[in-house]
Amino acid sequence: MSEHPDNPQTPGSEPLPPEDTAAKAALHTRRAFLFKLSLALNAAVGLVLAVPLVGYLLGPAMRKKNAAFGAWIALGSINDFPVGETRLASFRSPAATFDDGDTAKVACWVRRIADRQFQVFAINCAHLGCPVRWFAQSKLFLCPCHGGAYYEDGTRASGPPERGLFEYQYQLAGDSLMIHAGDMPTLATQASCKQKPLIQIAPAAPETASAARSEWPA
């Protein structure tokens, strides 16, 4: 007859001491916490990266719903722009936000042709967008970047630009000059495209140049 122990145990099946069980439970809990923390951090990073992307994709639709976008903006009283003169003016972009500060200011050139007739030019050269300057003495808009020149009515005079200055649509509301500033001037909007002869500075003829040199005392 074989004798069977009252509590048979197989090798390796001894119960763990209480302290080992507690250590295992603590290790499992720590791993679960770190896993959940990594998930939360990844979700936060993904959200931070997604916000500007969603804003970029939905920005045009949101701007179109904005009542200020595309609105008529006052440049000032028509008395600020004397007849026959071209003056610099500025306005706040309707697409600007409250924290844009001075960067929201947009400059333009206002030419008053007659009592109720104006032209409002974008300050940007039609070549690469550099700001043009008005020179009253020569009655030309000149670009300091690449030498583009425009007549006083905005048409191209010479230089790299292939077209005239971009123009804003304008209207008069009483004594106020208003422009439609929501849509920046582009090739699809108003512009001066009248044909005028280009200003060409021809080189002097050889005989003329030699005669001019002979007039100077040796």
ChimeraX commands (.cxc) that place a marker at each C-alpha (Angstrom):
marker #1 position 0.00,0.00,0.00 radius 0.5
marker #1 position 1.32,3.38,-0.89 radius 0.5
marker #1 position 0.80,6.31,1.37 radius 0.5
marker #1 position -0.44,9.62,-0.06 radius 0.5
marker #1 position 0.42,12.85,1.76 radius 0.5
marker #1 position -2.49,14.87,2.98 radius 0.5
marker #1 position -1.28,18.02,1.12 radius 0.5
marker #1 position 0.40,16.93,-2.08 radius 0.5
marker #1 position 2.50,19.66,-3.77 radius 0.5
marker #1 position 4.33,19.60,-7.05 radius 0.5
marker #1 position 7.78,21.13,-7.32 radius 0.5
marker #1 position 7.66,24.89,-7.95 radius 0.5
marker #1 position 4.07,25.30,-6.85 radius 0.5
marker #1 position 4.86,26.69,-3.48 radius 0.5
marker #1 position 2.81,29.82,-2.75 radius 0.5
marker #1 position 4.71,33.11,-2.98 radius 0.5
marker #1 position 5.50,34.87,0.20 radius 0.5
marker #1 position 3.18,37.80,0.97 radius 0.5
marker #1 position 5.92,40.35,0.33 radius 0.5
marker #1 position 6.58,39.00,-3.22 radius 0.5
marker #1 position 2.89,39.13,-4.06 radius 0.5
marker #1 position 2.72,42.74,-2.95 radius 0.5
marker #1 position 5.79,43.61,-5.06 radius 0.5
marker #1 position 4.25,41.98,-8.13 radius 0.5
marker #1 position 1.01,43.88,-7.66 radius 0.5
marker #1 position 2.89,47.16,-7.23 radius 0.5
marker #1 position 4.93,46.51,-10.40 radius 0.5
marker #1 position 1.77,45.78,-12.40 radius 0.5
marker #1 position 0.10,48.92,-11.10 radius 0.5
marker #1 position 3.16,51.05,-11.99 radius 0.5
marker #1 position 3.30,49.63,-15.51 radius 0.5
marker #1 position -0.39,50.31,-16.04 radius 0.5
marker #1 position 0.04,53.88,-14.79 radius 0.5
marker #1 position 3.00,54.53,-17.08 radius 0.5
marker #1 position 1.12,53.05,-20.05 radius 0.5
marker #1 position -1.89,55.28,-19.42 radius 0.5
marker #1 position 0.38,58.29,-18.92 radius 0.5
marker #1 position 2.12,57.67,-22.26 radius 0.5
marker #1 position -1.27,57.41,-23.98 radius 0.5
marker #1 position -2.34,60.71,-22.43 radius 0.5
marker #1 position 0.89,62.44,-23.47 radius 0.5
marker #1 position 0.61,61.13,-27.05 radius 0.5
marker #1 position -2.99,62.32,-27.21 radius 0.5
marker #1 position -1.96,65.78,-25.96 radius 0.5
marker #1 position 0.84,66.06,-28.51 radius 0.5
marker #1 position -1.50,64.95,-31.29 radius 0.5
marker #1 position -4.06,67.54,-30.23 radius 0.5
marker #1 position -1.47,70.32,-30.20 radius 0.5
marker #1 position -0.34,69.38,-33.70 radius 0.5
marker #1 position -3.89,69.00,-34.99 radius 0.5
marker #1 position -5.20,72.40,-33.87 radius 0.5
marker #1 position -3.15,74.53,-36.33 radius 0.5
marker #1 position -3.75,72.03,-39.11 radius 0.5
marker #1 position -7.51,72.12,-38.59 radius 0.5
marker #1 position -7.37,75.91,-38.36 radius 0.5
marker #1 position -5.46,76.05,-41.65 radius 0.5
marker #1 position -7.99,73.81,-43.39 radius 0.5
marker #1 position -11.09,75.48,-41.97 radius 0.5
marker #1 position -9.70,79.03,-41.94 radius 0.5
marker #1 position -11.03,80.11,-45.36 radius 0.5
marker #1 position -14.53,78.88,-44.53 radius 0.5
marker #1 position -14.46,80.62,-41.16 radius 0.5
marker #1 position -13.22,83.88,-42.69 radius 0.5
marker #1 position -16.01,83.86,-45.25 radius 0.5
marker #1 position -18.54,83.64,-42.44 radius 0.5
marker #1 position -16.91,86.60,-40.71 radius 0.5
marker #1 position -19.05,89.68,-41.27 radius 0.5
marker #1 position -15.99,91.95,-41.25 radius 0.5
marker #1 position -14.24,90.03,-44.01 radius 0.5
marker #1 position -14.85,91.75,-47.30 radius 0.5
marker #1 position -16.41,94.79,-45.68 radius 0.5
marker #1 position -16.02,98.34,-46.89 radius 0.5
marker #1 position -13.46,100.21,-44.80 radius 0.5
marker #1 position -13.12,103.97,-44.43 radius 0.5
marker #1 position -9.77,105.49,-45.36 radius 0.5
marker #1 position -10.77,108.89,-44.02 radius 0.5
marker #1 position -12.43,112.06,-45.17 radius 0.5
marker #1 position -12.15,113.02,-48.80 radius 0.5
marker #1 position -10.84,116.36,-47.55 radius 0.5
marker #1 position -7.68,114.54,-46.45 radius 0.5
marker #1 position -6.82,113.97,-50.10 radius 0.5
marker #1 position -6.51,117.20,-52.12 radius 0.5
marker #1 position -7.46,117.17,-55.79 radius 0.5
marker #1 position -4.48,116.51,-58.04 radius 0.5
marker #1 position -2.36,114.92,-55.30 radius 0.5
marker #1 position -1.38,111.37,-54.36 radius 0.5
marker #1 position -1.05,110.59,-50.66 radius 0.5
marker #1 position -0.24,107.61,-48.50 radius 0.5
marker #1 position -3.04,106.14,-46.38 radius 0.5
marker #1 position -3.46,103.06,-44.22 radius 0.5
marker #1 position -6.24,100.87,-42.88 radius 0.5
marker #1 position -6.59,97.85,-40.61 radius 0.5
marker #1 position -6.97,94.56,-42.45 radius 0.5
marker #1 position -10.45,93.07,-41.92 radius 0.5
marker #1 position -8.86,89.62,-41.68 radius 0.5
marker #1 position -6.67,90.65,-38.73 radius 0.5
marker #1 position -7.13,89.30,-35.22 radius 0.5
marker #1 position -6.99,91.26,-31.97 radius 0.5
marker #1 position -3.39,90.26,-31.23 radius 0.5
marker #1 position -1.94,91.24,-34.65 radius 0.5
marker #1 position -1.03,94.73,-33.46 radius 0.5
marker #1 position 0.66,97.03,-35.96 radius 0.5
marker #1 position 1.15,94.15,-38.40 radius 0.5
marker #1 position -2.55,94.43,-39.22 radius 0.5
marker #1 position -2.04,97.87,-40.78 radius 0.5
marker #1 position -2.07,97.92,-44.58 radius 0.5
marker #1 position -0.76,100.88,-46.56 radius 0.5
marker #1 position -2.10,102.15,-49.88 radius 0.5
marker #1 position -1.73,105.13,-52.20 radius 0.5
marker #1 position -4.74,107.39,-52.76 radius 0.5
marker #1 position -4.86,109.56,-55.88 radius 0.5
marker #1 position -7.63,112.16,-56.12 radius 0.5
marker #1 position -8.29,112.91,-59.75 radius 0.5
marker #1 position -11.33,115.17,-59.39 radius 0.5
marker #1 position -13.85,116.21,-56.79 radius 0.5
marker #1 position -15.54,112.78,-56.63 radius 0.5
marker #1 position -13.07,110.67,-58.59 radius 0.5
marker #1 position -10.28,108.65,-56.95 radius 0.5
marker #1 position -7.83,105.85,-57.52 radius 0.5
marker #1 position -6.62,103.70,-54.62 radius 0.5
marker #1 position -3.52,101.64,-55.35 radius 0.5
marker #1 position -2.07,98.75,-53.42 radius 0.5
marker #1 position 1.36,99.72,-52.17 radius 0.5
marker #1 position 2.90,96.50,-53.51 radius 0.5
marker #1 position 4.79,96.41,-56.78 radius 0.5
marker #1 position 3.16,94.11,-59.33 radius 0.5
marker #1 position 6.51,92.41,-59.89 radius 0.5
marker #1 position 7.49,90.83,-56.54 radius 0.5
marker #1 position 5.46,92.83,-54.05 radius 0.5
marker #1 position 7.99,95.38,-52.79 radius 0.5
marker #1 position 6.40,98.62,-51.50 radius 0.5
marker #1 position 6.47,101.34,-54.13 radius 0.5
marker #1 position 7.06,105.03,-53.38 radius 0.5
marker #1 position 5.41,108.04,-54.95 radius 0.5
marker #1 position 7.64,110.83,-56.30 radius 0.5
marker #1 position 5.54,113.93,-56.91 radius 0.5
marker #1 position 8.32,115.74,-58.80 radius 0.5
marker #1 position 8.51,113.09,-61.52 radius 0.5
marker #1 position 4.90,111.93,-61.05 radius 0.5
marker #1 position 6.02,108.32,-60.92 radius 0.5
marker #1 position 5.66,105.38,-58.56 radius 0.5
marker #1 position 9.08,103.77,-58.23 radius 0.5
marker #1 position 9.96,100.37,-56.80 radius 0.5
marker #1 position 13.24,100.38,-54.83 radius 0.5
marker #1 position 13.85,96.66,-55.27 radius 0.5
marker #1 position 14.13,96.07,-59.01 radius 0.5
marker #1 position 13.56,99.46,-60.61 radius 0.5
marker #1 position 9.91,99.09,-61.63 radius 0.5
marker #1 position 8.21,102.37,-62.54 radius 0.5
marker #1 position 4.54,103.30,-62.90 radius 0.5
marker #1 position 2.76,106.40,-64.14 radius 0.5
marker #1 position 0.59,108.43,-61.77 radius 0.5
marker #1 position -2.51,106.55,-62.94 radius 0.5
marker #1 position -0.89,103.23,-61.97 radius 0.5
marker #1 position -0.08,102.02,-65.45 radius 0.5
marker #1 position 3.30,100.45,-66.08 radius 0.5
marker #1 position 6.07,102.77,-67.22 radius 0.5
marker #1 position 9.18,100.59,-67.27 radius 0.5
marker #1 position 11.09,97.87,-65.49 radius 0.5
marker #1 position 10.36,94.23,-64.69 radius 0.5
marker #1 position 6.61,94.52,-63.89 radius 0.5
marker #1 position 4.44,93.21,-66.69 radius 0.5
marker #1 position 1.34,95.15,-65.64 radius 0.5
marker #1 position 0.19,98.19,-63.70 radius 0.5
marker #1 position -0.38,98.62,-59.99 radius 0.5
marker #1 position -3.24,96.76,-58.39 radius 0.5
marker #1 position -6.25,98.89,-57.48 radius 0.5
marker #1 position -8.85,98.68,-54.74 radius 0.5
marker #1 position -12.50,99.22,-55.50 radius 0.5
marker #1 position -13.71,102.40,-53.82 radius 0.5
marker #1 position -16.93,104.24,-53.11 radius 0.5
marker #1 position -17.90,107.50,-51.45 radius 0.5
marker #1 position -20.19,107.53,-48.45 radius 0.5
marker #1 position -20.94,111.16,-47.82 radius 0.5
marker #1 position -17.56,112.75,-47.16 radius 0.5
marker #1 position -15.82,109.42,-46.43 radius 0.5
marker #1 position -13.66,107.48,-48.85 radius 0.5
marker #1 position -14.37,103.75,-48.55 radius 0.5
marker #1 position -12.45,100.85,-50.08 radius 0.5
marker #1 position -13.32,97.18,-50.43 radius 0.5
marker #1 position -10.38,95.82,-48.48 radius 0.5
marker #1 position -11.48,92.24,-47.86 radius 0.5
marker #1 position -10.23,90.98,-51.19 radius 0.5
marker #1 position -6.60,91.83,-51.81 radius 0.5
marker #1 position -5.99,93.14,-55.34 radius 0.5
marker #1 position -4.98,90.35,-57.67 radius 0.5
marker #1 position -4.93,89.67,-61.39 radius 0.5
marker #1 position -8.61,88.71,-61.09 radius 0.5
marker #1 position -9.68,92.10,-59.71 radius 0.5
marker #1 position -9.43,95.70,-60.84 radius 0.5
marker #1 position -6.15,96.94,-62.16 radius 0.5
marker #1 position -4.72,99.59,-64.42 radius 0.5
marker #1 position -3.82,97.96,-67.70 radius 0.5
marker #1 position -3.90,100.89,-70.10 radius 0.5
marker #1 position -1.29,100.81,-72.77 radius 0.5
marker #1 position 1.31,103.55,-72.63 radius 0.5
marker #1 position 4.70,103.81,-74.26 radius 0.5
marker #1 position 7.52,102.62,-72.07 radius 0.5
marker #1 position 10.10,105.07,-70.82 radius 0.5
marker #1 position 13.28,104.18,-72.62 radius 0.5
marker #1 position 16.59,105.94,-72.04 radius 0.5
marker #1 position 18.44,105.59,-75.32 radius 0.5
marker #1 position 22.27,105.80,-75.30 radius 0.5
marker #1 position 23.76,108.90,-76.82 radius 0.5
marker #1 position 25.10,108.66,-80.37 radius 0.5
marker #1 position 28.91,108.38,-80.63 radius 0.5
marker #1 position 29.28,111.73,-82.40 radius 0.5
marker #1 position 27.08,113.45,-79.81 radius 0.5
marker #1 position 29.05,111.98,-76.95 radius 0.5
marker #1 position 32.39,113.01,-78.48 radius 0.5
marker #1 position 31.11,116.54,-79.11 radius 0.5
marker #1 position 29.97,116.77,-75.50 radius 0.5
marker #1 position 33.36,115.65,-74.28 radius 0.5
marker #1 position 35.13,118.21,-76.48 radius 0.5
marker #1 position 33.22,121.03,-74.80 radius 0.5
marker #1 position 34.91,120.30,-71.47 radius 0.5
marker #1 position 38.21,122.15,-70.94 radius 0.5
marker #1 position 41.28,119.96,-70.85 radius 0.5
marker link #1:1,2 radius 0.2
marker link #1:2,3 radius 0.2
marker link #1:3,4 radius 0.2
marker link #1:4,5 radius 0.2
marker link #1:5,6 radius 0.2
marker link #1:6,7 radius 0.2
marker link #1:7,8 radius 0.2
marker link #1:8,9 radius 0.2
marker link #1:9,10 radius 0.2
marker link #1:10,11 radius 0.2
marker link #1:11,12 radius 0.2
marker link #1:12,13 radius 0.2
marker link #1:13,14 radius 0.2
marker link #1:14,15 radius 0.2
marker link #1:15,16 radius 0.2
marker link #1:16,17 radius 0.2
marker link #1:17,18 radius 0.2
marker link #1:18,19 radius 0.2
marker link #1:19,20 radius 0.2
marker link #1:20,21 radius 0.2
marker link #1:21,22 radius 0.2
marker link #1:22,23 radius 0.2
marker link #1:23,24 radius 0.2
marker link #1:24,25 radius 0.2
marker link #1:25,26 radius 0.2
marker link #1:26,27 radius 0.2
marker link #1:27,28 radius 0.2
marker link #1:28,29 radius 0.2
marker link #1:29,30 radius 0.2
marker link #1:30,31 radius 0.2
marker link #1:31,32 radius 0.2
marker link #1:32,33 radius 0.2
marker link #1:33,34 radius 0.2
marker link #1:34,35 radius 0.2
marker link #1:35,36 radius 0.2
marker link #1:36,37 radius 0.2
marker link #1:37,38 radius 0.2
marker link #1:38,39 radius 0.2
marker link #1:39,40 radius 0.2
marker link #1:40,41 radius 0.2
marker link #1:41,42 radius 0.2
marker link #1:42,43 radius 0.2
marker link #1:43,44 radius 0.2
marker link #1:44,45 radius 0.2
marker link #1:45,46 radius 0.2
marker link #1:46,47 radius 0.2
marker link #1:47,48 radius 0.2
marker link #1:48,49 radius 0.2
marker link #1:49,50 radius 0.2
marker link #1:50,51 radius 0.2
marker link #1:51,52 radius 0.2
marker link #1:52,53 radius 0.2
marker link #1:53,54 radius 0.2
marker link #1:54,55 radius 0.2
marker link #1:55,56 radius 0.2
marker link #1:56,57 radius 0.2
marker link #1:57,58 radius 0.2
marker link #1:58,59 radius 0.2
marker link #1:59,60 radius 0.2
marker link #1:60,61 radius 0.2
marker link #1:61,62 radius 0.2
marker link #1:62,63 radius 0.2
marker link #1:63,64 radius 0.2
marker link #1:64,65 radius 0.2
marker link #1:65,66 radius 0.2
marker link #1:66,67 radius 0.2
marker link #1:67,68 radius 0.2
marker link #1:68,69 radius 0.2
marker link #1:69,70 radius 0.2
marker link #1:70,71 radius 0.2
marker link #1:71,72 radius 0.2
marker link #1:72,73 radius 0.2
marker link #1:73,74 radius 0.2
marker link #1:74,75 radius 0.2
marker link #1:75,76 radius 0.2
marker link #1:76,77 radius 0.2
marker link #1:77,78 radius 0.2
marker link #1:78,79 radius 0.2
marker link #1:79,80 radius 0.2
marker link #1:80,81 radius 0.2
marker link #1:81,82 radius 0.2
marker link #1:82,83 radius 0.2
marker link #1:83,84 radius 0.2
marker link #1:84,85 radius 0.2
marker link #1:85,86 radius 0.2
marker link #1:86,87 radius 0.2
marker link #1:87,88 radius 0.2
marker link #1:88,89 radius 0.2
marker link #1:89,90 radius 0.2
marker link #1:90,91 radius 0.2
marker link #1:91,92 radius 0.2
marker link #1:92,93 radius 0.2
marker link #1:93,94 radius 0.2
marker link #1:94,95 radius 0.2
marker link #1:95,96 radius 0.2
marker link #1:96,97 radius 0.2
marker link #1:97,98 radius 0.2
marker link #1:98,99 radius 0.2
marker link #1:99,100 radius 0.2
marker link #1:100,101 radius 0.2
marker link #1:101,102 radius 0.2
marker link #1:102,103 radius 0.2
marker link #1:103,104 radius 0.2
marker link #1:104,105 radius 0.2
marker link #1:105,106 radius 0.2
marker link #1:106,107 radius 0.2
marker link #1:107,108 radius 0.2
marker link #1:108,109 radius 0.2
marker link #1:109,110 radius 0.2
marker link #1:110,111 radius 0.2
marker link #1:111,112 radius 0.2
marker link #1:112,113 radius 0.2
marker link #1:113,114 radius 0.2
marker link #1:114,115 radius 0.2
marker link #1:115,116 radius 0.2
marker link #1:116,117 radius 0.2
marker link #1:117,118 radius 0.2
marker link #1:118,119 radius 0.2
marker link #1:119,120 radius 0.2
marker link #1:120,121 radius 0.2
marker link #1:121,122 radius 0.2
marker link #1:122,123 radius 0.2
marker link #1:123,124 radius 0.2
marker link #1:124,125 radius 0.2
marker link #1:125,126 radius 0.2
marker link #1:126,127 radius 0.2
marker link #1:127,128 radius 0.2
marker link #1:128,129 radius 0.2
marker link #1:129,130 radius 0.2
marker link #1:130,131 radius 0.2
marker link #1:131,132 radius 0.2
marker link #1:132,133 radius 0.2
marker link #1:133,134 radius 0.2
marker link #1:134,135 radius 0.2
marker link #1:135,136 radius 0.2
marker link #1:136,137 radius 0.2
marker link #1:137,138 radius 0.2
marker link #1:138,139 radius 0.2
marker link #1:139,140 radius 0.2
marker link #1:140,141 radius 0.2
marker link #1:141,142 radius 0.2
marker link #1:142,143 radius 0.2
marker link #1:143,144 radius 0.2
marker link #1:144,145 radius 0.2
marker link #1:145,146 radius 0.2
marker link #1:146,147 radius 0.2
marker link #1:147,148 radius 0.2
marker link #1:148,149 radius 0.2
marker link #1:149,150 radius 0.2
marker link #1:150,151 radius 0.2
marker link #1:151,152 radius 0.2
marker link #1:152,153 radius 0.2
marker link #1:153,154 radius 0.2
marker link #1:154,155 radius 0.2
marker link #1:155,156 radius 0.2
marker link #1:156,157 radius 0.2
marker link #1:157,158 radius 0.2
marker link #1:158,159 radius 0.2
marker link #1:159,160 radius 0.2
marker link #1:160,161 radius 0.2
marker link #1:161,162 radius 0.2
marker link #1:162,163 radius 0.2
marker link #1:163,164 radius 0.2
marker link #1:164,165 radius 0.2
marker link #1:165,166 radius 0.2
marker link #1:166,167 radius 0.2
marker link #1:167,168 radius 0.2
marker link #1:168,169 radius 0.2
marker link #1:169,170 radius 0.2
marker link #1:170,171 radius 0.2
marker link #1:171,172 radius 0.2
marker link #1:172,173 radius 0.2
marker link #1:173,174 radius 0.2
marker link #1:174,175 radius 0.2
marker link #1:175,176 radius 0.2
marker link #1:176,177 radius 0.2
marker link #1:177,178 radius 0.2
marker link #1:178,179 radius 0.2
marker link #1:179,180 radius 0.2
marker link #1:180,181 radius 0.2
marker link #1:181,182 radius 0.2
marker link #1:182,183 radius 0.2
marker link #1:183,184 radius 0.2
marker link #1:184,185 radius 0.2
marker link #1:185,186 radius 0.2
marker link #1:186,187 radius 0.2
marker link #1:187,188 radius 0.2
marker link #1:188,189 radius 0.2
marker link #1:189,190 radius 0.2
marker link #1:190,191 radius 0.2
marker link #1:191,192 radius 0.2
marker link #1:192,193 radius 0.2
marker link #1:193,194 radius 0.2
marker link #1:194,195 radius 0.2
marker link #1:195,196 radius 0.2
marker link #1:196,197 radius 0.2
marker link #1:197,198 radius 0.2
marker link #1:198,199 radius 0.2
marker link #1:199,200 radius 0.2
marker link #1:200,201 radius 0.2
marker link #1:201,202 radius 0.2
marker link #1:202,203 radius 0.2
marker link #1:203,204 radius 0.2
marker link #1:204,205 radius 0.2
marker link #1:205,206 radius 0.2
marker link #1:206,207 radius 0.2
marker link #1:207,208 radius 0.2
marker link #1:208,209 radius 0.2
marker link #1:209,210 radius 0.2
marker link #1:210,211 radius 0.2
marker link #1:211,212 radius 0.2
marker link #1:212,213 radius 0.2
marker link #1:213,214 radius 0.2
marker link #1:214,215 radius 0.2
marker link #1:215,216 radius 0.2
marker link #1:216,217 radius 0.2
marker link #1:217,218 radius 0.2
view
